Amino acid sequence: MTYESVKSAILMVLVIMSAVLTWNIWTYQPNFDTMDKSNYIGEVEIGTKKEVNKVVKPDRILYHYQGTHYGTASNANIDKMIRELSTWSFYEFKNISNQIDLLPDFVHAEGKVEIVFPDVVPIELYKTVLSIEDRNLPKFKFNRIVIDVENKEGEDGIVYFLRYGTKEEQQIYVSHVSSAHLKEFNQKFYKLSNQYPRYFEYKVTNFRSIFLPDQKTKMITYKYYSHNLSSEKFAEALFNDPRFVQKNVGQGKEEYIGESSMLTVDSDMKMLSFVNPQAESDYLKSPEDLLQKSIDYVNAHGGWTDSFRYAGMDELNQKVIFRLYDLEGYPVFNENGLSELELIWGQNDIYRYFRPNFGLDVPINNEISEVMLDSGEEALEFLEQNEEFKPEKLEDMVIGYRMSIDQESSRHLVFAPYWYYKYDNAWGRIVKDERGGVKLGLE
C-alpha cells in the first residue's frame, strides 16, 4: 500500500467519525422529552372566561343609616347592588377634590352608602360595567363608589367616585344620576340596611377610617376536594409555539422549556410559575391597560378555574393580583400564594405568571364545623397589644379564610377563618400565641 493510499484511508475514517459525532450532538437531548403535540390546538381553555364585572368587584358595602353603621360582605348582596347600578346612566362627571377637606367626615355621614373595592379601579375599565354618558370622561382611579341617598341639592341624584386613602392620594369625582333611580335604591337597599350586622368606626388617621363588625361573627371551617390542572394544557396555552417546547420530569416537578421562557409545575406545593425573561422591561403601562391586559391574558387560556377576583395593582412593578374568594364573599389567603393569580408585565408580553395548579371540586360535608370569630374590637385589641403596632400603618381589616393543604391528604384543602389585616402594604393574620398575645408576622 502506498503512502498516498494510507493518507486517503485515514482521511476517510476521520470524515466518517466527524459525521457520526456531529449527528450524535444534534440528536442528543439529556433527561428531556419532547412535548406530545397530538393534542395541540390553537386555543386552549383550562377553565372559564369572565367579563370585567365578574372579576373587578367590590368586596363590601357600608350603610350609614339612622345614626348607625351597617355592613355586609355578602357576594349575593354585592352582585344585586351592582346589577342595580348597571341599569343607571351616569353623567356630568366633575373633579371636586379641592372642595373636600376631611374625607371621612364627608363619606361616612348620614345618608351615604359606600361600595368598597379592594384596590383602585381605573374608570376607563369600569365604564364597561356601568353606563357612562360623558363623552369627555376624565381619566381617574377610584376605590369607592358613594351614593348620596338623601341628597337635597337639585333634582338629580348624586353619586361620588373617590379614591380613599391618604391625604395625598385623595381624589373625588361627582357624577349625576336620575332622581328616580335614587328613590328606588332608597326603598330596595338603603331602608333595609338595618338587617345587616352593625359596624363601628375606627379612625386610623384624620383622613382615613376603617369599619369593623362590633359583634362576634359565626363562621365555618371546612375542607374541599381538589383536582390537579393539566400541566400539558398550560404549556400549550402559555408558550408561543408549543412545538418547540421540551419537557423534563423530576421529583415532584415538571419543567417545560421553550426558546426564551420556562414553565415550572410543582406538584408538592400545588403551584405553577411561567417566566419569560426576555419580556422584562422598565416600560410602564397605564393602569387601565395593565388591568385589562391581565384580565385578557387569563381569559385567553380560560384561567378562571375558581372564583378569583381583582385584589390589587402595583403600577410601579407592573403587577396585578387576583385573589380567590369563597362563595359567601370572604377573601382567601395563603402564605405561599396558593390563593392568588399574580401577573407581572414587561413592555409587550407577560414577564412572570404565578398561580395555583389545582381547581376546587366540592366541600367535604362531614368536615364542616362552626367557629365564633372575635368581634372587630377584640381583633383590634390584639393588634394594639404589640408594642411595635402603629395605627397609621393599618390600611384595612377583614374576615377571611386561610387555605392550607391538609396534612393527611394532599387532595384536600382546609379553609379556616381568621381576622386579616393589611399593615404597611402587606397582609397579616391575627394568631393568638400561648400567652394570649398576637403575632404580627405577615402572610
ZAMARGU-4260 file (C-alpha; in steps of 0.2 Angstrom, whole numbers, plus 5000, padded with zeros to 4 digits):
<rodrens>
0) 5000/5000/5000 | 5007/5017/4995 | 5009/5032/5007 | 4996/5041/4997 | 4983/5027/4999
5) 4986/5026/5018 | 4983/5045/5019 | 4967/5043/5010 | 4961/5029/5021 | 4965/5039/5037
10) 4956/5054/5030 | 4941/5044/5025 | 4940/5037/5043 | 4941/5054/5051 | 4927/5061/5040
15) 4916/5047/5045 | 4920/5049/5063 | 4916/5068/5062 | 4899/5064/5054 | 4895/5052/5067
20) 4899/5064/5081 | 4890/5078/5073 | 4874/5068/5072 | 4875/5062/5090 | 4877/5080/5096
25) 4862/5086/5085 | 4851/5072/5091 | 4857/5071/5110 | 4844/5078/5122 | 4848/5073/5140
30) 4834/5070/5153 | 4821/5079/5141 | 4806/5073/5132 | 4798/5082/5118 | 4780/5088/5122
35) 4766/5077/5115 | 4759/5088/5101 | 4745/5077/5096 | 4733/5087/5107 | 4739/5104/5102
40) 4726/5116/5097 | 4726/5134/5093 | 4716/5140/5108 | 4717/5131/5125 | 4704/5133/5138
45) 4708/5126/5155 | 4694/5134/5165 | 4682/5148/5160 | 4682/5166/5153 | 4675/5180/5163
50) 4668/5198/5159 | 4675/5213/5168 | 4660/5214/5180 | 4664/5196/5186 | 4682/5199/5190
55) 4683/5218/5196 | 4670/5218/5210 | 4668/5227/5227 | 4671/5216/5242 | 4660/5225/5255
60) 4646/5238/5257 | 4644/5250/5271 | 4627/5259/5275 | 4626/5275/5286 | 4608/5274/5292
65) 4599/5282/5306 | 4615/5286/5316 | 4621/5268/5315 | 4634/5260/5303 | 4629/5243/5295
70) 4639/5232/5283 | 4640/5217/5273 | 4652/5207/5263 | 4639/5195/5255 | 4643/5190/5237
75) 4624/5189/5234 | 4621/5207/5241 | 4635/5214/5232 | 4630/5207/5215 | 4612/5213/5217
80) 4618/5231/5220 | 4630/5231/5205 | 4616/5224/5194 | 4605/5239/5200 | 4619/5252/5197
85) 4622/5244/5179 | 4605/5250/5174 | 4608/5268/5179 | 4616/5281/5167 | 4630/5292/5175
90) 4633/5309/5168 | 4642/5326/5171 | 4657/5320/5180 | 4667/5334/5189 | 4683/5334/5200
95) 4679/5341/5217 | 4694/5335/5226 | 4699/5353/5231 | 4682/5356/5239 | 4683/5342/5252
100) 4695/5343/5267 | 4691/5329/5279 | 4686/5315/5268 | 4680/5303/5282 | 4668/5316/5289
105) 4660/5318/5271 | 4660/5300/5266 | 4654/5292/5282 | 4640/5304/5285 | 4621/5300/5287
110) 4613/5295/5271 | 4628/5288/5262 | 4631/5271/5255 | 4649/5266/5252 | 4653/5252/5239
115) 4671/5247/5243 | 4683/5239/5231 | 4699/5230/5237 | 4710/5242/5227 | 4710/5256/5214
120) 4700/5253/5198 | 4703/5264/5183 | 4686/5272/5177 | 4691/5269/5159 | 4690/5250/5163
125) 4674/5251/5174 | 4664/5260/5161 | 4662/5243/5153 | 4651/5239/5169 | 4642/5255/5171
130) 4633/5266/5158 | 4643/5282/5157 | 4636/5295/5145 | 4650/5308/5146 | 4660/5308/5130
135) 4675/5318/5138 | 4676/5307/5153 | 4691/5312/5163 | 4704/5298/5167 | 4705/5294/5186
140) 4705/5279/5198 | 4693/5275/5212 | 4691/5263/5226 | 4674/5268/5232 | 4658/5272/5225
145) 4647/5283/5237 | 4629/5285/5234 | 4621/5300/5242 | 4604/5293/5246 | 4597/5309/5255
150) 4604/5322/5243 | 4593/5338/5244 | 4603/5348/5231 | 4593/5350/5215 | 4583/5337/5206
155) 4597/5325/5201 | 4604/5311/5211 | 4622/5312/5217 | 4635/5298/5216 | 4653/5300/5220
160) 4668/5290/5213 | 4683/5293/5225 | 4700/5287/5229 | 4700/5284/5248 | 4717/5284/5257
165) 4730/5296/5262 | 4728/5315/5261 | 4740/5315/5246 | 4730/5301/5237 | 4713/5308/5240
170) 4703/5311/5224 | 4684/5314/5222 | 4673/5315/5207 | 4655/5319/5207 | 4643/5312/5195
175) 4624/5313/5192 | 4610/5300/5190 | 4591/5301/5188 | 4582/5305/5205 | 4570/5291/5201
180) 4584/5278/5202 | 4589/5285/5219 | 4572/5284/5226 | 4571/5266/5220 | 4588/5262/5228
185) 4582/5270/5244 | 4567/5258/5245 | 4576/5242/5239 | 4593/5244/5248 | 4596/5259/5260
190) 4580/5257/5271 | 4583/5239/5273 | 4601/5241/5278 | 4597/5238/5297 | 4596/5219/5293
195) 4614/5218/5291 | 4627/5217/5306 | 4631/5233/5315 | 4649/5241/5312 | 4659/5253/5321
200) 4671/5267/5315 | 4690/5266/5320 | 4699/5282/5315 | 4716/5277/5309 | 4721/5295/5305
205) 4711/5311/5302 | 4710/5307/5284 | 4706/5288/5285 | 4694/5276/5295 | 4690/5258/5294
210) 4674/5250/5299 | 4673/5233/5308 | 4658/5222/5315 | 4655/5226/5333 | 4649/5208/5337
215) 4657/5191/5335 | 4654/5183/5318 | 4649/5165/5316 | 4660/5156/5303 | 4663/5139/5297
220) 4679/5129/5295 | 4678/5117/5280 | 4688/5106/5268 | 4687/5105/5249 | 4691/5091/5237
225) 4703/5097/5224 | 4710/5091/5207 | 4726/5095/5198 | 4725/5105/5182 | 4733/5099/5166
230) 4751/5104/5165 | 4751/5100/5147 | 4737/5111/5143 | 4746/5126/5152 | 4761/5123/5142
235) 4751/5123/5126 | 4742/5139/5131 | 4757/5149/5138 | 4771/5146/5125 | 4770/5155/5109
240) 4774/5139/5099 | 4772/5123/5109 | 4780/5113/5095 | 4797/5118/5101 | 4795/5115/5120
245) 4804/5102/5129 | 4798/5093/5144 | 4808/5087/5159 | 4800/5077/5173 | 4809/5077/5190
250) 4805/5073/5208 | 4788/5082/5211 | 4791/5094/5197 | 4788/5096/5179 | 4798/5108/5168
255) 4794/5114/5151 | 4807/5124/5142 | 4805/5135/5126 | 4817/5146/5117 | 4816/5160/5129
260) 4804/5155/5143 | 4801/5141/5156 | 4785/5134/5164 | 4788/5125/5181 | 4774/5115/5189
265) 4777/5110/5207 | 4765/5096/5212 | 4770/5096/5230 | 4767/5114/5233 | 4752/5114/5220
270) 4760/5129/5211 | 4764/5134/5194 | 4776/5148/5188 | 4779/5154/5170 | 4794/5165/5167
275) 4798/5174/5151 | 4815/5184/5155 | 4815/5192/5138 | 4800/5202/5142 | 4807/5211/5157
280) 4806/5230/5154 | 4806/5247/5163 | 4791/5252/5152 | 4776/5257/5162 | 4758/5253/5156
285) 4744/5264/5161 | 4733/5257/5175 | 4718/5253/5163 | 4730/5244/5151 | 4738/5235/5165
290) 4722/5228/5172 | 4713/5225/5156 | 4729/5216/5149 | 4729/5205/5164 | 4711/5200/5163
295) 4713/5197/5144 | 4728/5186/5147 | 4719/5175/5159 | 4704/5174/5148 | 4715/5169/5133
300) 4718/5152/5142 | 4702/5151/5152 | 4712/5153/5168 | 4697/5157/5179 | 4697/5140/5187
305) 4689/5146/5203 | 4681/5162/5210 | 4696/5174/5208 | 4693/5192/5209 | 4704/5208/5206
310) 4713/5211/5223 | 4727/5224/5219 | 4738/5233/5207 | 4756/5238/5209 | 4759/5251/5195
315) 4777/5253/5198 | 4781/5235/5197 | 4768/5232/5183 | 4760/5218/5194 | 4742/5213/5196
320) 4735/5201/5209 | 4718/5192/5208 | 4713/5183/5224 | 4702/5168/5227 | 4685/5172/5236
325) 4674/5159/5244 | 4656/5158/5239 | 4650/5169/5253 | 4661/5183/5248 | 4676/5181/5260
330) 4694/5183/5253 | 4705/5168/5254 | 4724/5169/5259 | 4739/5158/5259 | 4756/5162/5263
335) 4763/5153/5248 | 4752/5161/5235 | 4740/5146/5233 | 4725/5158/5233 | 4732/5171/5220
340) 4735/5173/5202 | 4750/5185/5201 | 4754/5193/5184 | 4770/5204/5181 | 4771/5213/5164
345) 4786/5218/5153 | 4784/5230/5139 | 4775/5219/5126 | 4772/5202/5134 | 4770/5194/5151
350) 4786/5193/5161 | 4780/5182/5176 | 4764/5172/5179 | 4762/5163/5196 | 4746/5153/5201
355) 4739/5138/5209 | 4739/5122/5198 | 4723/5115/5205 | 4704/5118/5205 | 4692/5116/5219
360) 4679/5102/5217 | 4666/5100/5231 | 4666/5103/5250 | 4668/5088/5261 | 4651/5088/5271
365) 4657/5078/5286 | 4672/5090/5289 | 4662/5106/5292 | 4662/5114/5310 | 4657/5131/5317
370) 4668/5144/5324 | 4664/5160/5333 | 4676/5173/5327 | 4681/5188/5338 | 4672/5205/5336
375) 4681/5219/5327 | 4685/5227/5343 | 4693/5212/5350 | 4703/5209/5335 | 4710/5227/5336
380) 4714/5225/5354 | 4726/5210/5349 | 4735/5221/5337 | 4737/5235/5349 | 4745/5223/5362
385) 4760/5223/5351 | 4772/5237/5356 | 4778/5240/5338 | 4760/5242/5331 | 4757/5259/5323
390) 4739/5263/5319 | 4743/5275/5305 | 4751/5260/5296 | 4735/5250/5297 | 4726/5250/5280
395) 4712/5238/5281 | 4705/5223/5292 | 4694/5209/5285 | 4687/5192/5290 | 4695/5180/5278
400) 4700/5162/5276 | 4717/5154/5277 | 4718/5140/5264 | 4731/5126/5268 | 4735/5109/5261
405) 4728/5095/5273 | 4742/5086/5281 | 4733/5069/5280 | 4728/5070/5261 | 4736/5082/5249
410) 4720/5082/5238 | 4710/5090/5252 | 4712/5109/5256 | 4707/5116/5273 | 4698/5133/5274
415) 4699/5141/5292 | 4693/5158/5296 | 4704/5172/5304 | 4705/5190/5305 | 4717/5198/5292
420) 4724/5215/5292 | 4733/5225/5279 | 4748/5234/5288 | 4761/5244/5279 | 4756/5237/5262
425) 4756/5218/5267 | 4743/5206/5273 | 4745/5198/5290 | 4734/5185/5300 | 4730/5188/5318
430) 4735/5172/5328 | 4735/5171/5347 | 4750/5163/5355 | 4751/5153/5371 | 4751/5169/5381
435) 4735/5176/5373 | 4745/5189/5363 | 4747/5192/5345 | 4760/5188/5332 | 4762/5202/5319
440) 4770/5190/5306 | 4764/5194/5289 | 4757/5181/5277
</rodrens>
